[in-house]
Amino acid sequence: MSGRIDIETIEKIRQRIRVCDYLSVAQLYLKDNFLLERPLIPDDIKPRLLGHWGTCHGINVAYANFRSYFSDDPNFSFVLGPGHGFPALQANLFIDGDLLRVDPKATLDKNGISYICKCFSWPDGFPSHASPYTPGIITEGGELGYALANAYGMVMGHSEKTIAVLIGDGELETATAIDSLNLRDLLSGSNNGRILPILHLNGYKISAPSIYARKSERELNELIRGFGFTPITVDGDDTEKFQLALAKDIKNPFYIMKTDKGYGGPNRYHEAHQIPLKNPKVNEEELRAVEDWLKSYGAIEILNNLKGAAL
Ligand SMILES: Cc1ncc(C[n+]2csc(CCOP(=O)(O)OP(=O)(O)O)c2C)c(N)n1
């Protein structure tokens, strides 16, 4: 079950995050030239930009860290609340080969990369949110709030299972999500598996400040303790400390993962929720900014060398 905390592992996690961030941005913007084999031109950009960037980096960070730490545990699962961050979920399902198992076009090569990017938010392609077509999805991805309740249901009677559940800080404002924290009292018996909630504290709910991000650290920690969990705050972008936090032997941990909404993109916080640069098809400056943004991940060489094998 326990992960390794060595330089190679940390570097692999960081690399995976960069690749998934790249694929998230490429899905949102590109209809051609997915690996930037030539400078971007307006015709490479989708005519209608429809999707959510702001939450994607945090999803990629949580997915990579937990997946790595629990890589030896066949009974580990990751449940995602904010289904609007579908480009990130799709990127992870793609590079792990999970999508290929249900969709023969999602091959781990240039063709597969082109397929998932072009078809995201595209007529007759993939929807902008997680959907029943997505492997492992059990509720439609556009409605926030059910992730914890679903996960508690999944571990009932399955003591072998461990499930990490990513909940948005805006999502935790839904009655369903906050009340689901009470399920710990009902389902913490030895017959049932383990739930590891992760609050994605990126500060914003759409473009307004989230309530939980505006509470003091002490107030938030006390709230979490009141539900019977032990709060552990982690900086999403400090991979080493993240892995060390996962290795701590803590009863009923509740991870508070901090990231800046839209981290890595051209703007952050309230401006980053959906599409940060809205007119790259007609605005040359924005087109170059999308290109620089994509290049900043240093992911193209890694993606060019996928050659059929998952990362
Ligand atoms: C039940 C429900 N209420 C409202 C919405 C509309 N909505 C879509 S995204 C979003 C913000 C979610 O904030 P958060 O969970 O913090 O995600 P992030 O900021 O990381 O995108 C809201 C309110 C929804 N999808 N479902």
The ligand as an SDF file (V2000), in Angstrom:
LIG
                    3D

 26 27  0  0  0  0  0  0  0  0999 V2000
  -25.4080   21.0440   -7.3530 C   0  0  0  0  0  0  0  0  0  0  0  0
  -24.7000   22.0360   -8.2520 C   0  0  0  0  0  0  0  0  0  0  0  0
  -24.8310   23.3600   -7.9970 N   0  0  0  0  0  0  0  0  0  0  0  0
  -24.2130   24.2610   -8.7910 C   0  0  0  0  0  0  0  0  0  0  0  0
  -23.4760   23.8620   -9.8550 C   0  0  0  0  0  0  0  0  0  0  0  0
  -22.8400   24.8810  -10.7660 C   0  0  0  0  0  0  0  0  0  0  0  0
  -21.3740   24.8910  -10.6480 N   0  0  0  0  0  0  0  0  0  0  0  0
  -20.5720   24.3630  -11.5990 C   0  0  0  0  0  0  0  0  0  0  0  0
  -18.9450   24.4870  -11.2380 S   0  0  0  0  0  0  0  0  0  0  0  0
  -19.2880   25.2870   -9.7930 C   0  0  0  0  0  0  0  0  0  0  0  0
  -18.1740   25.7340   -8.8800 C   0  0  0  0  0  0  0  0  0  0  0  0
  -17.5990   24.6060   -8.1880 C   0  0  0  0  0  0  0  0  0  0  0  0
  -16.6010   25.0660   -7.3310 O   0  0  0  0  0  0  0  0  0  0  0  0
  -15.5310   24.0600   -6.8190 P   0  0  0  0  0  0  0  0  0  0  0  0
  -16.1920   22.8200   -6.3540 O   0  0  0  0  0  0  0  0  0  0  0  0
  -14.6920   24.7880   -5.8330 O   0  0  0  0  0  0  0  0  0  0  0  0
  -14.7090   23.7070   -8.1280 O   0  0  0  0  0  0  0  0  0  0  0  0
  -13.5280   24.5720   -8.7850 P   0  0  0  0  0  0  0  0  0  0  0  0
  -13.5270   25.9410   -8.1890 O   0  0  0  0  0  0  0  0  0  0  0  0
  -12.2650   23.8520   -8.4340 O   0  0  0  0  0  0  0  0  0  0  0  0
  -13.8350   24.5890  -10.2460 O   0  0  0  0  0  0  0  0  0  0  0  0
  -20.6620   25.4260   -9.5980 C   0  0  0  0  0  0  0  0  0  0  0  0
  -21.3000   26.0890   -8.4380 C   0  0  0  0  0  0  0  0  0  0  0  0
  -23.3590   22.4720  -10.0950 C   0  0  0  0  0  0  0  0  0  0  0  0
  -22.6230   22.0030  -11.1000 N   0  0  0  0  0  0  0  0  0  0  0  0
  -23.9750   21.5890   -9.2760 N   0  0  0  0  0  0  0  0  0  0  0  0
  1  2  1  0
  2  3  1  0
  2 26  2  0
  3  4  2  0
  4  5  1  0
  5  6  1  0
  5 24  2  0
  6  7  1  0
  7  8  2  0
  7 22  1  0
  8  9  1  0
  9 10  1  0
 10 11  1  0
 10 22  2  0
 11 12  1  0
 12 13  1  0
 13 14  1  0
 14 15  2  0
 14 16  1  0
 14 17  1  0
 17 18  1  0
 18 19  2  0
 18 20  1  0
 18 21  1  0
 22 23  1  0
 24 25  1  0
 24 26  1  0
M  CHG  1   7   1
M  END
$$$$
